[in-house]
Amino acid sequence: MKTYKYKIYNQSNTIRIGNLLDDMWQVHEYFHKWQDQRYKDGLSYANYAAMCQHVKDLKRSTHPHWQSLPSQAIQAELERIDNAYQRFFKKLGGKPHIKPRHKFKSVTLKQTGYKLTNNRITLTFRKSDKGKWRFDKVPYTFHKHRQWHGSISRITIKRDTCGNYWLCITTSYTDFRPLPATGKSVGADFGMKDAYLTLSTGEKIQHRQPLKQSLDKLRSLNKELSRKMKGSNRWWWCVRQLARLYRKIANQRNDFHWQLASKLCKKFDTIVLETLNLEGMKRLWGRKVSDLAFYQFVEILKYKCQKHKRLFKQVGQWTATTKPCSDCGYHNETLTLKDRQWRCPACGSHHDRDINAAINILRAGIAVP
């Protein structure tokens, strides 16, 4: 499956989507409270089928206004709630809780309730007219920067923290684009000081660190926000400005990671990385580790290698890669984090700390079956 994301243009009728999200949040809130009340009353958990039946009863009795909501959107929300509780019962996650209204940001439609034509999506709303329900079709234009492929399984409309709306189209298309073989292998060592990524070929790749570059502006906006009255128009303006800046930082980081992953896949057939102890690193260099986003890059590289039929490997976390000499195998036990260059006492070879580690990572990865 593959998901394509398109931005919906700012239009006067996007307020209808916002109202739909707010109404769907009421469904979300009601069923979480209903499940909690059933537990307090000593009743068993009501699964997805029981919740669907309860929705039908509510539409006929106490919640007739829910008839204006798309039935498939309600079913998708009930599936989300049921999946969250099933994970909780299997001890795979925490107890599901009610999202705040401003954090409920998406609604899903599977088969009906929408129509796609070129760069326009038409959503079908239900509207009460003199006591009778009628269908009201509202068109929205989105920025179609590329064509989607495959049959559409569902669409999701999302609202981000900046107030913009996005259309996510999920298809059954399998993205498979093998690149020509190069016959080359590479080991890569992550770094915090000299370079973000050091390759066994000797190349060092620097990270832009977008959060560090925007710290002054972030501090200024947060200081400005603290001086505004909470809930006022100027306060909300500052909140939007902060959200836009954080989105820009995330986009810059994502762009760097995707381009770097594509570059590595085009150059090498086998890519070997080390496994990092990110929790321990965050205790020492918290903000910088989050800015570099090692885990995010590894996940993107895994996807790229699978897409282009490249071999991706990771050596174990406790595999010795920094202290051994890549020429003779001598373990330099006196090596510290401050030592960026060192000479092997056994064979006399001069080593760059990161390049030596990358070569050892490559050898350890090739040895792993």
Summary of the structure (lengths in Angstrom):
residues: 369
radius of gyration: 26.4
end to end distance: 29.1
largest distance: 92.0
contacts: 1000
relative contact order: 0.10
helix: 44%
strand: 21%
